[in-house]
Amino acid sequence: MSVGKPVRLAYGRAGLEVEVPAGADVLEPRRRPALPDEAEALRRALRHPIASPALRDLVPRGATVGISVCDVTRPFPAARVLPVLLDELDHVDPSRVTVFIATGTHRACTREELRDLLGERVLAEVRVVQHDALDRSRHARLGTVPGSSVPALVERDFLEQEVRITTGFIEPHFFAGFSGGPKMVAPGLAHLDTVLELHSAARIGHPLATWAVTRGNPVHDAVREIAARAGVAFALDVALDPEHRITAVFAGDPARAHAAGCAFVAETATVTVPEPYDVVLGTNSGYPLDQNLYQTVKGMSAAARIVRPGGAIVICSECADGLPDHGSYGQLLRESGGPEAFLERLRRPGPARHDQWQVQVQAQVLARARVRLRTDGLSPEQVRSAWLEPVDDLAACLAGLLREAGPGARLAVLPQGPQTIPRLAD
């Protein structure tokens, strides 16, 4: 590869440096300044929310309060946000406040992870409940998942709180449009059966189940309806920069505050390019999102939006937590006989499987392009068993792929991975 320009990729906690050709297009979200005083911005948003009374006025003295919070697969700064929120609820006895870790179908957080996630003050002052999607007895029914006969089952304890609040981080999402907001109820606090329907093959395969689309998206439409049935009184979402500093706060009426946050992130994150690239180098946004290969499918999906059919995607993801070992992602990869066989199996009638949605998207990406993975957390054998090609020398890999593509080959780099919404011009 000729002398080019250095690019720093979001990778694990430390990042990864690579030199790319001078003509490569580096695509990143438009940078927004971090808020100079996060606590003051949070207080202001809670006291002057969007289409809602101030949080303090909304919560009666003596009420029980449930607060839904992201788990450790998201960089939501709960340890910085929750103390400010709790200060606004200082008229409520802390013993009547419960923080619910919205794990969805992910594993529970370890004690150390909870300490890092919530901070010592929150752990000491309020009750903390980790959601368990497999324990049906812990869930109550809120009708059915829209468009189906499957029960919409949500954490009963959360529903029994007199005031229900969601907190989250709005980022682009590869099939729900955006994260945060209503996702903190479902799938965040939903039973596995409900999640399987929300992430069914038909919904995931719908053309509007994609990045930055919420209305008409069969995943997000159903998620939004279930959250509305849950009677969430107040939502608090933030936008973050690459260093996980808060750039904006959106609080108030759950639907309107989340919509405002989504519009902000879409305007910030969307990058339009005139034509597809032969090679796309991407990441999975670094830690905590690149903890495992399951999450890394998001980075693959973002890169696939701008790679030419038959082109190549190279993803850099640390995967310190492996595939991971929990869930069914690895098992589905091993038993499916490759991406084409997996997609064919989805076309046949049969029960949905845990994590099949992630494998479905990965298979769809592989139907468009080859995917290579640079990682420190998986062996070459593990990478190959996941239908991908391992990368040892990143610079040499890129040089080889560009040579194969021929003269004039075009390379795009997504240093922040799925925090960028790349799109082809109409």
C-alpha positions in Angstrom: 0.0 0.0 0.0 1.4 3.4 -0.9 2.1 6.0 1.7 -1.3 7.3 2.9 -3.0 8.8 5.9 -3.3 7.5 9.4 -6.8 6.8 10.8 -7.7 5.9 14.4 -10.3 3.3 14.6 -12.7 2.8 17.6 -11.5 -0.6 18.9 -11.8 -1.9 22.4 -10.9 0.7 25.0 -7.6 1.8 23.4 -8.3 2.2 19.7 -6.4 0.9 16.7 -4.2 2.9 14.3 -4.1 2.1 10.6 -2.7 3.8 7.6 -5.0 3.9 4.6 -4.4 5.3 1.0 -4.6 9.0 0.7 -7.7 8.7 -1.5 -9.7 6.7 0.9 -13.0 8.4 2.1 -13.2 8.6 5.9 -16.8 8.8 6.9 -17.7 9.9 10.5 -20.7 11.5 12.3 -20.7 15.3 12.3 -19.0 16.1 15.6 -21.1 17.9 18.2 -19.4 19.6 21.2 -19.7 17.9 24.5 -21.9 19.7 27.0 -19.7 21.9 29.2 -21.7 21.0 32.4 -23.5 17.7 32.0 -25.1 17.8 35.4 -26.6 21.2 34.8 -27.8 20.2 31.3 -29.5 17.2 32.8 -31.1 19.2 35.6 -32.4 21.7 33.1 -33.9 19.0 30.9 -35.6 17.4 33.9 -37.0 20.7 35.1 -38.0 22.0 31.7 -38.9 18.8 29.7 -40.5 18.3 26.3 -44.3 18.3 26.5 -44.4 17.2 30.1 -44.4 18.6 33.7 -41.1 18.8 35.4 -40.0 15.4 36.7 -40.3 16.6 40.3 -43.9 17.7 39.8 -44.8 14.5 38.0 -43.7 12.1 40.8 -45.9 12.4 44.0 -44.3 12.2 47.3 -44.5 8.6 48.6 -44.8 7.1 45.1 -42.9 4.0 44.1 -40.6 4.7 41.1 -39.1 2.3 38.5 -36.2 3.5 36.3 -35.2 1.4 33.3 -31.5 1.6 32.5 -29.3 0.1 29.7 -27.0 -2.8 30.5 -23.2 -2.9 29.9 -23.4 -3.5 26.2 -24.3 0.2 25.8 -22.2 3.2 26.7 -25.0 5.0 28.5 -23.4 7.0 31.3 -25.8 5.8 34.0 -23.3 6.6 36.8 -23.3 10.2 35.8 -27.0 10.5 34.8 -28.8 8.7 37.6 -27.4 10.8 40.6 -28.8 13.9 38.9 -32.2 12.2 38.3 -32.3 11.0 41.9 -31.5 14.5 43.2 -34.6 15.7 41.3 -36.5 12.9 43.2 -35.2 13.8 46.7 -38.7 14.2 47.9 -39.1 10.4 47.3 -37.7 8.0 49.9 -34.8 6.1 48.1 -36.2 2.8 49.4 -39.2 3.4 47.1 -37.0 3.7 44.0 -35.9 0.7 41.9 -33.5 0.7 39.0 -34.2 -2.0 36.4 -31.3 -3.2 34.3 -32.9 -3.7 30.8 -30.8 -6.6 29.7 -33.2 -7.8 27.0 -32.0 -11.3 26.3 -28.4 -10.6 27.2 -26.7 -12.1 30.3 -26.9 -10.4 33.7 -24.3 -7.9 34.7 -21.6 -9.0 37.2 -21.3 -7.2 40.5 -18.2 -5.4 39.1 -20.0 -4.4 36.0 -22.9 -3.1 38.0 -20.6 -0.9 40.1 -19.0 0.5 36.9 -22.4 1.0 35.3 -24.3 2.6 38.1 -21.7 3.9 40.5 -21.4 3.3 44.2 -24.0 5.9 45.2 -26.8 4.4 43.2 -26.0 0.9 44.3 -26.0 2.0 47.9 -29.2 4.1 47.8 -31.7 2.2 45.7 -32.9 -1.3 44.9 -31.5 -2.8 41.7 -33.2 -5.5 39.7 -31.6 -7.2 36.7 -34.1 -8.3 34.1 -34.3 -12.1 33.3 -36.0 -12.7 29.9 -36.2 -16.5 30.6 -38.3 -16.3 33.8 -41.9 -16.1 32.6 -43.2 -15.8 36.1 -41.6 -12.4 36.4 -43.6 -10.9 33.5 -47.1 -9.6 33.1 -49.1 -9.5 29.9 -49.8 -6.3 28.0 -52.0 -7.7 25.3 -50.2 -9.1 22.3 -47.3 -7.9 20.2 -48.9 -5.7 17.5 -49.5 -7.7 14.3 -49.4 -11.1 16.0 -51.1 -13.3 18.6 -47.9 -13.6 20.7 -48.3 -12.2 24.2 -46.5 -8.9 25.0 -44.8 -9.8 28.3 -43.0 -7.2 30.3 -41.3 -7.2 33.7 -44.1 -7.3 36.2 -42.1 -5.5 38.9 -41.5 -2.5 36.6 -45.2 -2.4 35.7 -46.2 -2.4 39.3 -44.2 0.8 40.1 -46.5 3.8 40.4 -44.2 6.0 38.2 -42.3 4.4 35.4 -39.3 6.2 33.8 -36.9 5.1 31.0 -33.4 6.3 30.5 -31.2 5.5 27.6 -28.7 6.4 24.9 -30.0 7.2 21.4 -27.8 5.7 18.7 -28.5 4.4 15.2 -29.9 0.8 15.2 -29.6 -1.6 12.3 -33.2 -2.9 12.4 -35.1 -0.8 15.1 -34.1 2.5 13.6 -32.7 4.0 16.8 -32.0 2.8 20.3 -33.2 4.3 23.6 -36.7 5.4 24.4 -39.3 2.6 24.1 -36.6 -0.1 23.6 -35.9 0.3 27.3 -39.3 -1.4 27.9 -39.3 -3.9 25.0 -37.1 -5.7 24.3 -35.2 -4.3 27.3 -37.6 -5.7 30.0 -39.5 -8.2 27.8 -39.8 -12.0 28.0 -38.0 -14.0 25.4 -41.2 -15.1 23.7 -42.0 -11.4 23.1 -38.5 -10.6 21.9 -38.6 -13.5 19.5 -41.7 -12.0 17.9 -40.4 -8.5 17.9 -37.3 -9.8 16.1 -39.0 -12.4 13.9 -37.6 -13.2 10.5 -40.5 -11.5 8.8 -40.0 -8.2 10.8 -36.2 -8.2 10.4 -36.5 -8.9 6.7 -38.9 -6.0 6.1 -37.4 -3.2 4.0 -38.3 -0.6 6.6 -36.7 -2.5 9.5 -33.4 -0.6 9.0 -31.2 2.2 10.1 -32.8 5.5 11.1 -36.4 4.4 10.3 -38.9 4.4 13.1 -42.3 5.0 11.5 -43.6 2.1 9.3 -40.8 0.0 10.7 -42.5 -3.2 12.0 -40.0 -3.6 14.8 -40.0 -0.1 16.1 -43.8 0.4 15.6 -44.4 -2.7 17.8 -41.8 -1.6 20.4 -43.3 1.8 20.6 -46.9 0.5 21.1 -45.8 -1.9 23.9 -43.9 0.9 25.7 -47.1 3.1 25.5 -49.2 0.3 27.0 -46.6 0.0 29.8 -47.6 3.6 30.8 -44.1 5.1 30.9 -44.6 8.5 32.5 -41.2 10.1 31.6 -38.2 9.4 29.4 -34.7 10.7 29.6 -32.3 10.0 26.6 -28.9 11.4 25.8 -26.7 11.6 22.7 -23.0 10.9 23.1 -19.8 11.8 21.3 -17.1 9.1 20.5 -15.6 9.7 24.0 -19.0 8.9 25.5 -19.5 12.5 26.7 -23.0 13.9 26.6 -23.8 16.2 23.6 -27.5 16.6 24.1 -30.3 15.6 26.5 -33.9 14.8 25.6 -36.4 14.5 28.4 -40.1 14.5 28.9 -43.1 12.9 27.1 -41.7 9.5 26.1 -42.8 9.7 22.4 -42.0 13.3 21.7 -38.7 13.4 23.6 -37.5 10.3 21.9 -38.5 11.6 18.5 -36.6 14.8 19.1 -33.5 12.8 20.1 -33.8 10.6 17.0 -34.0 13.6 14.7 -30.9 15.1 16.4 -28.9 11.9 16.0 -30.0 11.3 12.4 -28.9 14.8 11.4 -25.6 14.2 13.2 -24.8 10.7 12.1 -26.1 10.4 8.5 -23.4 10.6 5.8 -24.4 10.4 2.1 -22.0 9.0 -0.6 -22.6 9.1 -4.3 -21.8 5.5 -5.2 -20.8 2.1 -3.5 -17.2 1.3 -2.5 -15.2 -1.8 -3.5 -13.9 -2.1 0.1 -15.3 -0.8 3.3 -13.2 -0.8 6.5 -15.4 -0.5 9.6 -15.5 -1.0 13.4 -18.1 -1.8 16.0 -17.7 1.6 17.7 -15.2 0.3 20.3 -15.9 -0.7 23.9 -18.5 -1.5 25.1 -20.3 -2.3 21.8 -17.4 -4.4 20.4 -17.3 -6.8 23.4 -18.4 -9.7 21.3 -19.1 -10.9 17.7 -22.8 -10.9 18.2 -22.9 -7.2 18.7 -20.4 -6.7 15.8 -23.1 -7.7 13.3 -24.2 -4.0 13.7 -20.8 -2.8 12.3 -21.1 -5.3 9.4 -24.6 -4.0 8.7 -23.5 -0.4 8.6 -20.6 -1.2 6.2 -22.9 -3.2 3.9 -25.0 -0.2 3.2 -22.3 1.3 1.0 -20.3 -1.7 -0.3 -20.8 -2.8 -3.9 -22.3 -6.3 -4.5 -19.4 -8.7 -4.4 -17.2 -6.2 -2.6 -15.3 -6.7 0.7 -15.9 -5.5 4.2 -13.2 -5.5 6.9 -14.4 -5.1 10.5 -12.1 -4.4 13.4 -13.8 -5.5 16.7 -12.0 -6.6 19.8 -14.5 -9.2 20.9 -13.0 -9.6 24.4 -16.1 -11.5 25.4 -15.9 -13.9 22.5 -18.9 -14.9 20.4 -20.1 -14.8 23.4 -20.6 -18.1 25.2 -24.1 -17.2 26.4 -27.1 -17.1 24.1 -27.6 -19.1 20.9 -25.7 -17.0 18.4 -22.6 -19.4 18.3 -24.7 -22.5 18.2 -26.8 -21.2 15.3 -23.7 -20.3 13.3 -22.2 -23.8 13.9 -25.3 -25.8 13.1 -26.6 -23.8 10.1 -24.2 -24.8 7.3 -23.5 -21.3 6.2 -25.4 -18.1 5.4 -27.3 -19.4 2.4 -28.5 -22.5 4.2 -29.5 -20.4 7.2 -31.6 -17.9 5.1 -33.2 -20.9 3.4 -34.1 -22.4 6.7 -35.8 -19.1 7.8 -38.1 -19.4 4.8 -39.5 -22.6 6.1 -42.2 -22.8 8.8 -40.8 -23.4 12.3 -40.3 -21.9 15.7 -38.0 -18.9 16.1 -34.7 -19.3 17.9 -33.0 -17.0 20.4 -30.5 -14.8 18.6 -31.6 -15.8 15.1 -32.2 -12.2 14.2 -28.5 -11.4 14.5 -27.5 -14.4 12.4 -30.2 -13.4 9.9 -28.7 -9.9 9.4 -25.1 -11.4 9.3 -26.3 -13.8 6.6 -27.9 -11.0 4.6 -24.6 -9.0 4.8 -22.6 -12.0 3.6 -25.0 -12.4 0.6 -23.8 -9.0 -0.5 -20.1 -9.0 0.4 -17.2 -10.9 1.8 -16.5 -10.0 5.5 -13.1 -10.2 7.1 -12.5 -9.7 10.8 -9.6 -8.2 12.7 -9.9 -9.2 16.3 -7.9 -10.0 19.4 -10.7 -11.9 21.2 -11.3 -14.8 18.8 -9.0 -17.4 17.3 -8.8 -17.7 13.5 -10.7 -21.0 13.9 -13.5 -19.3 15.8 -13.6 -16.5 13.1 -13.9 -19.1 10.3 -16.6 -21.0 12.2 -18.6 -17.7 12.3 -18.5 -17.6 8.4 -15.9 -14.8 8.4 -12.3 -14.6 7.3 -9.6 -13.8 9.9 -7.3 -10.8 9.4 -3.7 -10.8 10.8 -2.1 -7.8 9.2 -4.7 -5.1 8.6 -2.7 -2.9 6.3 -1.7 -5.9 4.1 -5.3 -7.1 4.0 -6.6 -3.8 2.8 -3.8 -3.5 0.2 -4.6 -7.0 -1.1 -8.3 -6.4 -1.4 -7.8 -3.1 -3.3 -5.4 -4.9 -5.7 -8.0 -7.6 -6.3 -10.6 -4.9 -7.0 -8.4 -3.5 -9.7 -7.4 0.0 -10.9 -9.4 2.8 -9.4 -10.7 0.7 -6.5 -12.4 2.8 -3.9 -12.1 2.4 -0.1 -14.3 3.9 2.6 -13.5 3.9 6.3 -16.0 4.1 9.1 -13.8 4.7 12.2 -16.9 4.9 14.5 -18.6 2.0 12.9 -22.4 2.0 13.4 -22.4 5.4 15.1 -22.3 6.5 11.4 -25.4 6.0 9.2 -23.8 5.7 5.7 -26.3 5.9 2.8 -26.1 5.9 -0.9 -27.4 9.0 -2.7 -30.8 8.5 -4.3 
